[in-house]
Amino acid sequence: MIPDHLPTSIREDGRLMMLSRAIEQIHYPDNEEMRSLAHRRLAFDELFVLQLGMQEKRARWQHEAKDGSSFTRYDHRIFAEPDQELSSTSKIAKKVSQPDTQLLGSTLWSVIATDKPFESTLPFSFTPAQRRVITEIFGDLGKRKPMCRLLQGDVGAGKTAVAASALLLATLNGYQGAIMAPTELLAEQHARSISLMLEPFGIQTVLLTGSQRQRERNAARQALASGQAAVAIGTHALIQDDVLFQSLGLVIVDEQHRFGVEQRDALRQKGLHPHMLVMTATPIPRTLALTLYGDLDVSVIDQLPPGRQKIITRWRTGARSSEAYTEIAQQVSEGRQAFIICPLIEESETLTAKAATSEYERLQRDVFPDLRVGLLHGAMKPAEKDQIMHRFRDHELDILVATSVIEVGIDIPNATVMVIEDADRFGLSQLHQFRGRVGRGKHQSYCYVLSAEASIQAQERLGVFQDTDDGFKLSEEDLRLRGPGDFVGVRQSGMPELRIADFGDTVLIEQTRTLAEQLWSSDPYLRKAEHAPLRERMYLFWQNFMAH
């Protein structure tokens, strides 16, 4: 008889058969019901040890940081109309008071430049979803254990304003905050928008990137070390040894899947156990988030601000693809710009998809000879990519031919046309990210998805994309049609591959997460003798992940 690593209590709570019985019935089932019950037991095992590993990951981080800082909530400084029920709790300051300047030195705060709450200084009001998420984040910031939270939001959902709210609360408590972005362009974008948001409060922000002149870099470093600057926004340059903070209390990592674990940890180590918020604009299905980010609490901005123009999406095949070029010519004649996305960099002998380099040459020579066309792809050096994007942002180019390198974070309000060649080669979530690069300004925007002969499944996928603009619905559909491997976070996380369980099994995933949390709470690190077999099984399952 095979020893069973699951404790009896867990097995009974989960209504699971014994392990030896499950293995027997999965190979030689008495009937279909027994085969199904055996499969459920083995799937439970996979998900349960996965969730326990996530609990350990979270516990180790919070144990190392047990002396973190709890922030006092200044809701009257954030919300135009603070929630009266929340405002009655003891952790929330009920009257205007200066932050604790002893924590940072007198240079951080001189005079707050406005008596208005943060929301009232913005050109918009928070959506209910933004308000809910800010409240969740503030709840974490009010605890001594450091926050470990993932912030998800669809394209244009308002994550930047939420991040700025958290940064403002950190500075109101006398701490500094930092945002790390994967590219210089995205860092500069955050610096512009967040500096404007925090300016009314007299908060100085600095930008740190690899291409800065030495004089600018030195000035930014000195401002952070002295406490004169309360917020740092930058790229990997933030984690260089010569960048020092006076009192870093909040770390925000944008598009966190673009960074390695070591890079995120290096930024956290710049402070004394700071709170951490990671953000992504890639909607992730709930079941996938519960597993991929099982060590994090998850907040979701599932509502877009009112008044946003709907992007008109058109799926075209064959000869009708020329309609996209006609639209580009019309939009450029009105002073707008366009993206054209190709799945390959260079032409391939084995793949019949369009390549960015050859399409760039063809379009420049034959289709748009009088327009300014640029080329961007992942094989370029970072400095070259940033230069091209700066030229496009500054309207020195009319059309940008690119690969998937532009899928995240680029904000070009003047771009109104997105054309995606061989769209059947991309997943729904990636297509949605491409579409989100347009529609950011006041003008009507268009997205053309072009395909030659597509499979039945690809046709279904492109039809869904044409008719749906909800990123979370598209992500669920992507999970159903293509499986979890299409999600960038899964591909880059190092997570062990599931052999039996299904990422789409919402009930089982939620059950295993709840039971894992309960067991870990009662026996952290599974040190009780009765849990030794389960602990060994967990480490065996996670050994590949732990090696990363």
Residue, then its C-alpha position, 0 to 999 in steps of 0.5 A: m500500500i502506498p503511504d498517503h502524504l495527505p493528513t486525514s483531516i485534509r482528506e476528509d475535508g476535501r472528501l478525497m479517496m486514499l492515494s493508493r486507491a486513487i492510483e489504482q482507480i486511475h489505471y484500472p477504474d471500476n467505472e467512470e465515476m471511480r475514474s473521475l474521483a481518482h482523477r480529482r484526488l490526484a489533481f487535488d494533490e498537485l494543486f495543494v502542494l503548489q499552494l503550500g509552496m506559495q504559502e511558504k514563499r509568502a511566509r519566508w518573505q514576511h518572516e524576514a520582514k517581521d519588523g516592517s512599518s505600518f502606515t497611518r491612513y490619511d483617507h481625507r488626504i486621498f478621497a474627495e469623500p472618505d468612507q465614513e465607516l472606514s474613517s471611524t477605525s483607529k488606524i485612520a487619521k481623523k484630522v489633518s496632521q503633519p507626517d512624522t518627519q523624524l523618519l525621513g529628515s526635515t528635508l522631505w517635507s516643507v509645506i504641503a502645497t494644497d488642502k485638497p484631497f488627492e482625488s479632488t486635484l485629479p481631472f477625474s473621479f475614482t471609479p468604484a473599482q479604483r476606490r475599492v482597490i485603494t482601500e484594499i492596498f491601504g488595509d495592507l499598508g496599515k499592517r506591520k507585516p509588509m504588503c505582498r499584493l498584485l494589482q491587475g487592471d485592464v488597459g486604461a483602467g487607471k492603475t497609475a492613479v492607484a499607484a500614485s495614491a499608495l505613494l502619497l500615503a507612503t510620503l504622508n507617513g514619512y517614507q519614500g516610494a519607488i516604481m521600477a518599470p521594464t523600459e526607459l520609455l515606460a519609466e519616463q511615462h510614469a515619471r511624467s504622469i505621477s509627477l503631475m499627480l503629486e505636484p500639488f502636494g509638494i512632493q519631489t519625484v526623480l527619474l533614474t535610467g541607464s541613459q541619463r547624463q551623469r550630472e542628472r543621475n548624481a542629482a537624483r541620487q543625492a535627492l534620494a539619499s538626503g530625503q529631498a526626493a520622496v519618490a523615485i521612478g526608474t528602470h533597473a538603474l534603481i537597483q545599482d549599488d550607488v542608489l541609496f534611499q533615506s527611508l524606502g517604505l514602498v516598492i512598486v514593480d510595474e509589469q513585474h513579469r519582465f523582471g527576475v526575482e533577483q531584481r525585485d529583491a534587490l529593490r526591496q533590499k534598498g529599504l528596511h522591509p518595505h511594502m511591495l505592490v506589483m502591477t500588470a496590465t495583462p488581465i489574468p483569469r482568476t484561477l490562474a492568478l490564484t495559482l501563478y500569484g498564490d503568494l500574493d493577495v490580488s486586487v483587480i480593477d475590473q471597471l473602466p473609467p466612463g466616457r472612454q471611446k470604444i475602439i472599432t475592431r475589424w477582422r479582415t481576410g484576403a483582399r479585404s486586408s487593403e482596407a487597413y492601409t486605406e484607413i492608415a492613409q486617411q488617419v495620417s492625412e488628419g495628423r494621426q499615427a499608426f502601428i503595424i504589428c508582425p509576428l516575425i522579425e525576419e522572414s522564415e523558410t519554415l513559417t509563412a507569417k509576415a516579418a517586420t523587416s521585410e514589411y517595413e521595406r515593402l511598405q516604405r517602398d510600395v505602399f506609403p512612399d511619402l510617409r515616415v515609416g519606422l521599424l522596431h523589433g526585439a533584436m535591436k539594442p535597448a538604446e536603439k529601441d528607446q530612440i525609435m519609440h521616442r521618435f514615434r512619440d514625438h511624431e517624427l514618424d507616421i507609421l511604426v512597423a513592429t513586433s510584439v515588443i510594443e505590447v506593454g505600456i506604450d502610451i501614444p495618444n496620437a496613435t489611432v490605428m493598430v494593424i495586426e498582421d497574421a493575427d491568428r498567430f497571437g493569443l487573445s490576451q496579446l491581441h488585446q494588449f496590442r489593441g490597447r496601444v491605441g484609443r488613448g487620446k480624444h480621437q476615434s481609434y481602429c484596430y484591424v486584425l488581418s489573417a490569411e487562411a486560419s484554422i477553425q479554432a483561430q477563426e473562433r478566437l478572432g471572431v471573439f476578439q472582434d466582438t469583445d473588448d473586456g480584457f478579463k473575458l478575453s483572458e478567460e476565453d484564451l485560457r479555454l481555447r489555448g491553455p495556460g501556456d499563452f500567458v506571459g506570466v506562466r511562461q516566465s514564472g518557472m512554475p512547475e507544469l501541471r500534469i493532471a490538474d487543470f488551471g480552469d478548475t475554479v472550484l478545486i483551485e479555490q478549495t486547495r488555496t483555502l485549505a493550504e492557507q488554513l493548514w499553514s496558519s495552524d502549522p507554519y512550515l509544516r513542522k509537526a511530525e504528522h505533516a512530515p510526509l506532506r512537507e517532503r512531497m511539497y519540497l519535491f514538487w517545488q524543487n525545480f522552482m526553488a532552484h530559480 
